[in-house]
Amino acid sequence: FNLKKNQTGKTPAAIPVSENAKAVVQANNQFGIDFFSRLASDPAQEGKNIFFSPWSISSALAITYEGARNTTADEIRSVFHFPSSYDTLRQGYMELSNGLNSGNSGVTLNTANALWAEKTYQFLPEYITTADQYYGAKTTNLDFVTKPEESRQIINQWVEEKTKDKIKDLIPEGGIDSSTVLAITNAIYFKGTWVKQFDTAKTIEDTFVLDDGMTIKVPMMVRTDEDAEYWYTENDDIQVLGMPYSHKKGNGLSMLVLLPKENDLEAVEASLSVQRLAALNQALTYQRVKVTFPKFKMETTYNLADMLSEMGMSTAFNGADLSGMDGTRSLFIDEVYHKAFVDVNEEGTEAAAATAVVVNRAMAPGEQIPVFRADHPFLFLIQDNDTGNILFMGRMMNPAGA
């Protein structure tokens, strides 16, 4: 995303990114776009808002991948585009997680991993050590066999705490039972204020055009004054707006919005790729833009087993080899749960997401000022400016909730 200038027009000291971290960012972003395309084309999601965290899902699955072997490992690696070298993967995740958790002043950003293991089950010490050493995932022993419900609540409580109460009940009732031996969790939380905040007094009820041409009234935030400077570029099909979050040091973050010029989000979705995003990011220039943008809140819940199977990792759920976890061939992934939350308002953005992988054992322009009116469906993502790492990604079809 390497922006040429920061908010003040001066070039910031970009945080150097290692080749390992770049490989993991590339993998995460590619998975994010693949997963988004899969969701967007799912008939069940037609006309619906979408929001998820690629970073949360791929972090939880990287820890799962560490315990997978043979075909199961090959399939997970292929779906998540993980680098073939374990060392690259581990060093990359470690560096990026440390960067995200570096306590950057200005934004609140935390990501955390954990393992929850059945206390009577023997896991390989090297698996437990790898999860801790490279992914910061400490292991907590729980009694899944006789207290599955209590165990589920303990895990969900950890998620709630790590996401500042935004993600509740990640693992639904019945999601843990006496055959569960391991749950792998990731949580991510972000809260940032816009460099250019919107004045609440200027927020108005205005028209938003849905994809079928129907219109609704929603609260629209407006920023058209002389100080309304943002990252901006456009081409024949879309307008792209980069709204930076305020920060003093460390990784800068911003929201990137892809708004189709005609109300044709499908065409934008179809052409979405890591390369295209990189090119759009490179084309951004810091300039005055008249912005109208909807306030919105969104909560989403996804069970990912079927989707990940369809994307190419079916063996993990059926006929799995997770022998890197316990030395046996009796484990399989029962379900992968993901929940996400986002709240966009005049002050900034709050976003959170969590993922749980539950492992069971088989019982057996010219001078004109651009006008950016986000009054029809658009795509948006929250990314790290220095690495380009996509932390959250979504589609806004209806700010009033759909």
C-alpha positions as CSV (number, residue, x, y, z in Angstrom):
1,F,0.0,0.0,0.0
2,N,3.2,2.1,0.4
3,L,1.6,5.5,0.2
4,K,3.8,8.1,-1.3
5,K,2.9,10.7,1.3
6,N,1.1,10.7,4.6
7,Q,-1.6,13.1,5.7
8,T,0.6,16.1,5.9
9,G,2.0,15.5,2.4
10,K,5.4,14.6,3.9
11,T,6.8,11.1,3.3
12,P,6.6,9.1,6.5
13,A,9.3,6.7,7.5
14,A,7.8,3.5,6.2
15,I,8.3,0.6,8.5
16,P,10.5,-1.9,6.7
17,V,8.8,-5.1,5.9
18,S,10.7,-8.4,5.5
19,E,10.2,-10.8,2.6
20,N,8.7,-13.3,5.1
21,A,6.0,-10.7,6.1
22,K,5.4,-9.8,2.5
23,A,4.8,-13.4,1.6
24,V,2.2,-13.7,4.4
25,V,0.5,-10.5,3.5
26,Q,0.3,-11.7,-0.1
27,A,-1.2,-15.0,1.1
28,N,-3.7,-13.3,3.4
29,N,-4.9,-10.8,0.8
30,Q,-5.2,-13.4,-1.9
31,F,-7.3,-15.6,0.5
32,G,-9.4,-12.5,1.5
33,I,-10.2,-11.8,-2.1
34,D,-10.9,-15.5,-3.0
35,F,-13.2,-15.8,0.1
36,F,-15.0,-12.5,-0.6
37,S,-15.7,-13.6,-4.2
38,R,-17.0,-16.9,-2.9
39,L,-19.3,-15.1,-0.5
40,A,-20.4,-12.5,-3.0
41,S,-21.4,-15.2,-5.5
42,D,-23.3,-17.3,-2.9
43,P,-27.0,-17.1,-3.7
44,A,-27.7,-17.0,0.1
45,Q,-25.7,-13.7,0.3
46,E,-27.5,-12.0,-2.6
47,G,-28.2,-8.4,-1.8
48,K,-26.7,-8.8,1.7
49,N,-24.0,-6.9,3.5
50,I,-20.8,-8.8,3.9
51,F,-18.1,-8.2,6.5
52,F,-15.3,-10.5,7.7
53,S,-11.6,-10.5,8.7
54,P,-9.3,-12.3,6.3
55,W,-6.5,-11.9,8.9
56,S,-8.5,-13.6,11.7
57,I,-9.5,-16.6,9.5
58,S,-6.1,-17.1,8.0
59,S,-4.4,-16.8,11.4
60,A,-6.5,-19.5,13.0
61,L,-6.0,-21.7,9.9
62,A,-2.2,-21.1,9.9
63,I,-2.1,-22.7,13.4
64,T,-4.3,-25.5,12.2
65,Y,-2.1,-26.0,9.2
66,E,0.9,-26.4,11.5
67,G,-0.7,-29.7,12.7
68,A,-1.8,-30.9,9.2
69,R,0.1,-33.4,7.1
70,N,0.1,-34.8,3.6
71,T,-3.0,-34.0,1.5
72,T,-4.8,-32.2,4.3
73,A,-1.8,-29.8,4.6
74,D,-1.5,-29.4,0.8
75,E,-5.1,-28.4,0.6
76,I,-5.0,-25.9,3.4
77,R,-1.9,-24.4,2.0
78,S,-3.5,-24.1,-1.4
79,V,-6.7,-22.5,-0.2
80,F,-4.8,-20.0,2.1
81,H,-1.9,-19.5,-0.4
82,F,0.5,-20.1,2.5
83,P,4.2,-20.0,1.5
84,S,5.7,-23.5,1.0
85,S,8.4,-22.8,3.6
86,Y,7.2,-23.2,7.2
87,D,10.0,-20.9,8.3
88,T,8.7,-18.1,6.0
89,L,5.1,-18.6,7.3
90,R,6.1,-18.6,11.0
91,Q,8.5,-15.6,10.8
92,G,6.0,-13.7,8.7
93,Y,3.1,-14.2,11.1
94,M,5.2,-13.4,14.0
95,E,6.5,-10.2,12.5
96,L,3.0,-9.0,11.4
97,S,1.3,-9.9,14.7
98,N,4.0,-8.1,16.6
99,G,3.5,-5.1,14.3
100,L,-0.3,-5.1,14.8
101,N,0.1,-5.4,18.6
102,S,2.9,-2.8,18.9
103,G,0.6,-0.3,20.7
104,N,0.6,2.3,18.0
105,S,-0.6,5.5,19.5
106,G,-3.7,6.9,17.9
107,V,-5.5,3.6,17.1
108,T,-6.4,0.6,19.2
109,L,-5.4,-2.5,17.4
110,N,-4.9,-6.0,18.9
111,T,-4.9,-9.5,17.6
112,A,-4.6,-12.6,19.7
113,N,-4.5,-16.4,19.3
114,A,-5.2,-19.2,21.7
115,L,-5.4,-23.0,21.9
116,W,-8.0,-24.7,24.1
117,A,-7.2,-28.4,24.6
118,E,-9.0,-31.3,26.2
119,K,-7.1,-31.9,29.4
120,T,-6.9,-35.7,29.1
121,Y,-5.8,-35.7,25.5
122,Q,-2.1,-36.1,24.5
123,F,-0.9,-33.5,22.0
124,L,2.6,-33.5,20.6
125,P,4.7,-31.1,22.6
126,E,6.3,-29.7,19.4
127,Y,2.8,-28.7,18.1
128,I,1.9,-26.9,21.4
129,T,5.4,-25.2,21.3
130,T,5.1,-24.1,17.7
131,A,1.7,-22.5,18.3
132,D,3.0,-20.6,21.3
133,Q,6.4,-19.6,19.9
134,Y,5.4,-18.3,16.4
135,Y,1.7,-17.5,16.8
136,G,1.6,-16.4,20.5
137,A,-1.1,-19.1,21.1
138,K,-0.9,-20.3,24.7
139,T,-2.7,-23.5,25.5
140,T,-5.4,-23.7,28.2
141,N,-6.6,-27.1,29.3
142,L,-10.3,-27.6,29.5
143,D,-12.7,-30.4,30.4
144,F,-14.5,-30.9,27.1
145,V,-15.5,-34.5,28.0
146,T,-17.6,-33.8,31.1
147,K,-18.1,-30.0,30.8
148,P,-18.4,-29.2,27.1
149,E,-20.9,-26.3,27.7
150,E,-18.8,-24.7,30.5
151,S,-15.7,-25.0,28.2
152,R,-17.6,-23.3,25.4
153,Q,-18.5,-20.4,27.6
154,I,-14.9,-20.0,28.8
155,I,-13.7,-19.8,25.2
156,N,-16.4,-17.4,24.2
157,Q,-15.6,-15.2,27.2
158,W,-12.0,-15.0,26.0
159,V,-13.2,-13.9,22.6
160,E,-15.5,-11.3,24.2
161,E,-12.8,-9.9,26.3
162,K,-10.3,-9.7,23.4
163,T,-12.9,-7.9,21.1
164,K,-14.1,-5.5,23.8
165,D,-17.5,-7.3,24.0
166,K,-18.2,-6.8,20.3
167,I,-18.1,-10.6,19.4
168,K,-20.3,-12.6,21.7
169,D,-21.1,-16.4,21.4
170,L,-18.6,-17.1,18.7
171,I,-19.0,-20.9,19.2
172,P,-22.8,-21.5,19.2
173,E,-24.6,-23.9,21.6
174,G,-23.6,-27.5,20.8
175,G,-20.5,-26.3,19.0
176,I,-18.4,-28.1,21.6
177,D,-19.2,-31.6,22.7
178,S,-17.5,-34.5,24.4
179,S,-15.7,-35.5,21.2
180,T,-14.0,-32.1,20.9
181,V,-10.3,-32.2,21.7
182,L,-9.1,-28.8,20.5
183,A,-10.4,-25.3,19.7
184,I,-8.0,-22.9,17.9
185,T,-9.1,-19.2,18.3
186,N,-8.1,-15.9,16.9
187,A,-9.6,-12.5,17.8
188,I,-8.9,-9.1,16.3
189,Y,-10.1,-5.7,17.5
190,F,-9.6,-2.3,15.9
191,K,-10.7,1.2,16.9
192,G,-9.5,4.3,15.0
193,T,-10.5,7.9,14.6
194,W,-10.5,9.5,11.2
195,V,-7.7,12.0,10.5
196,K,-10.5,14.1,9.0
197,Q,-13.5,13.5,11.3
198,F,-17.0,14.3,10.2
199,D,-19.1,16.9,12.0
200,T,-22.2,15.2,13.5
201,A,-24.1,18.5,13.0
202,K,-23.7,18.0,9.2
203,T,-24.9,14.4,9.1
204,I,-28.2,14.3,7.2
205,E,-30.9,11.9,6.2
206,D,-30.2,11.3,2.5
207,T,-31.0,8.8,-0.2
208,F,-29.1,5.6,-0.8
209,V,-29.8,3.7,-4.0
210,L,-30.0,-0.1,-3.5
211,D,-28.7,-2.4,-6.2
212,D,-32.2,-3.0,-7.5
213,G,-32.7,0.7,-8.0
214,M,-35.0,1.1,-5.0
215,T,-34.1,4.0,-2.7
216,I,-34.0,4.3,1.1
217,K,-33.2,7.1,3.5
218,V,-30.1,6.7,5.7
219,P,-27.9,9.0,7.8
220,M,-25.1,10.3,5.5
221,M,-22.0,12.0,6.9
222,V,-20.7,14.9,4.8
223,R,-17.3,16.5,4.5
224,T,-17.0,19.1,1.7
225,D,-14.9,21.9,3.4
226,E,-11.5,23.0,2.2
227,D,-9.8,20.7,4.7
228,A,-11.5,17.6,3.3
229,E,-8.4,16.0,1.9
230,Y,-8.2,12.3,1.3
231,W,-6.4,9.7,-0.8
232,Y,-8.2,9.5,-4.1
233,T,-8.1,8.0,-7.6
234,E,-10.7,7.1,-10.3
235,N,-10.9,5.3,-13.6
236,D,-13.7,4.7,-16.1
237,D,-15.5,2.2,-13.7
238,I,-14.8,3.2,-10.2
239,Q,-13.9,5.9,-7.7
240,V,-11.5,4.9,-4.9
241,L,-11.3,6.8,-1.6
242,G,-8.7,6.3,1.1
243,M,-9.7,7.6,4.5
244,P,-6.7,7.4,6.9
245,Y,-7.1,6.8,10.6
246,S,-5.1,9.1,12.9
247,H,-1.8,7.8,14.3
248,K,1.4,9.1,15.6
249,K,3.9,6.2,15.2
250,G,4.0,2.7,14.0
251,N,1.6,1.2,11.4
252,G,-0.8,3.6,9.8
253,L,-4.2,2.2,8.9
254,S,-6.9,3.4,6.5
255,M,-10.3,2.5,5.0
256,L,-10.2,2.0,1.3
257,V,-13.6,2.4,-0.4
258,L,-14.3,1.1,-4.0
259,L,-17.4,2.9,-5.3
260,P,-18.7,1.8,-8.8
261,K,-19.5,4.8,-11.0
262,E,-22.6,3.2,-12.4
263,N,-24.5,1.2,-9.8
264,D,-22.9,-2.0,-10.8
265,L,-21.0,-3.5,-7.9
266,E,-21.0,-7.0,-9.6
267,A,-18.5,-5.7,-12.2
268,V,-16.2,-4.3,-9.5
269,E,-16.5,-7.6,-7.5
270,A,-15.7,-9.6,-10.6
271,S,-12.5,-7.6,-11.4
272,L,-11.2,-7.6,-7.8
273,S,-7.7,-9.0,-7.5
274,V,-4.6,-8.5,-5.3
275,Q,-2.9,-6.9,-8.4
276,R,-5.7,-4.6,-9.1
277,L,-5.9,-3.4,-5.4
278,A,-2.1,-2.8,-5.4
279,A,-2.4,-0.8,-8.6
280,L,-5.3,1.3,-7.2
281,N,-3.4,1.9,-4.0
282,Q,-0.4,3.1,-6.0
283,A,-2.6,5.5,-8.0
284,L,-4.0,7.3,-5.0
285,T,-3.0,10.9,-4.5
286,Y,-3.7,13.1,-1.5
287,Q,-6.2,15.8,-2.6
288,R,-9.4,17.6,-1.7
289,V,-12.5,15.5,-2.2
290,K,-16.1,16.3,-1.3
291,V,-17.2,13.2,0.6
292,T,-20.7,11.9,1.4
293,F,-20.5,8.6,3.2
294,P,-23.2,6.5,5.1
295,K,-23.0,5.8,8.8
296,F,-23.5,2.1,9.3
297,K,-23.2,-0.8,11.8
298,M,-23.0,-4.4,10.7
299,E,-22.7,-7.8,12.5
300,T,-22.1,-11.0,10.6
301,T,-21.9,-14.7,11.4
302,Y,-20.5,-17.4,9.1
303,N,-20.0,-21.1,9.5
304,L,-17.1,-21.8,7.1
305,A,-16.8,-25.6,6.9
306,D,-18.8,-25.9,3.7
307,M,-17.3,-22.9,2.0
308,L,-13.7,-23.9,2.8
309,S,-14.5,-27.4,1.6
310,E,-15.8,-26.0,-1.7
311,M,-12.7,-23.8,-2.0
312,G,-10.5,-26.9,-1.9
313,M,-9.8,-28.1,1.6
314,S,-12.4,-30.8,2.0
315,T,-10.0,-33.4,3.4
316,A,-9.6,-31.4,6.7
317,F,-13.3,-32.0,7.4
318,N,-13.5,-35.6,6.1
319,G,-10.6,-38.0,6.1
320,A,-8.2,-35.5,7.7
321,D,-4.6,-36.0,8.6
322,L,-3.9,-33.8,11.6
323,S,-1.3,-36.1,12.9
324,G,1.1,-33.2,13.4
325,M,-1.1,-32.3,16.4
326,D,-1.3,-35.7,18.2
327,G,0.6,-38.3,16.1
328,T,-2.6,-40.1,15.2
329,R,-5.0,-40.0,12.2
330,S,-8.2,-39.7,14.4
331,L,-8.7,-36.0,14.3
332,F,-10.7,-33.8,11.9
333,I,-12.1,-30.3,11.8
334,D,-15.7,-30.2,12.9
335,E,-16.5,-26.6,12.0
336,V,-14.9,-23.2,11.6
337,Y,-16.9,-20.3,13.1
338,H,-16.4,-16.7,12.2
339,K,-18.1,-13.5,13.5
340,A,-17.4,-9.9,12.6
341,F,-18.6,-6.5,13.7
342,V,-18.1,-3.0,12.3
343,D,-19.4,0.4,13.3
344,V,-18.6,3.4,11.0
345,N,-19.5,6.9,12.3
346,E,-18.4,10.5,12.3
347,E,-15.5,10.0,14.6
348,G,-14.1,6.8,13.1
349,T,-14.5,3.1,13.0
350,E,-14.7,0.2,15.4
351,A,-14.3,-3.3,14.0
352,A,-13.8,-6.7,15.5
353,A,-13.7,-10.3,14.4
354,A,-13.1,-13.8,15.8
355,T,-12.5,-17.2,14.3
356,A,-12.7,-20.6,16.0
357,V,-11.5,-23.9,14.4
358,V,-13.1,-26.8,16.4
359,V,-11.2,-30.0,16.1
360,N,-12.9,-33.3,17.1
361,R,-11.8,-36.8,17.2
362,A,-13.7,-39.5,15.3
363,M,-15.4,-41.8,17.6
364,A,-13.5,-43.5,15.8
365,P,-8.9,14.5,-13.5
366,G,-8.5,18.3,-14.3
367,E,-8.7,20.9,-11.5
368,Q,-12.1,19.9,-10.5
369,I,-12.6,18.7,-7.0
370,P,-13.8,15.1,-7.1
371,V,-17.2,14.4,-5.5
372,F,-17.4,11.0,-3.8
373,R,-21.0,10.2,-3.0
374,A,-21.2,6.7,-1.5
375,D,-25.0,6.6,-2.0
376,H,-25.1,3.2,-3.6
377,P,-23.5,-0.2,-2.9
378,F,-19.7,-0.2,-2.5
379,L,-16.8,-2.4,-1.2
380,F,-14.6,-1.4,1.7
381,L,-11.6,-2.7,3.5
382,I,-9.4,-1.7,6.4
383,Q,-5.8,-2.2,5.7
384,D,-2.3,-1.6,7.1
385,N,-0.7,1.2,5.0
386,D,2.8,0.0,5.4
387,T,2.3,-3.7,4.5
388,G,-1.0,-3.5,2.6
389,N,-2.2,-6.3,4.9
390,I,-6.1,-6.5,4.6
391,L,-7.4,-6.8,8.2
392,F,-11.1,-6.5,7.4
393,M,-13.1,-6.6,4.2
394,G,-16.7,-6.0,3.4
395,R,-19.5,-5.0,1.0
396,M,-22.1,-2.4,1.9
397,M,-25.4,-3.1,0.1
398,N,-27.8,-1.5,2.5
399,P,-26.7,0.8,5.4
400,A,-30.0,0.3,7.1
401,G,-29.1,-3.4,7.4
402,A,-29.9,-6.3,5.2
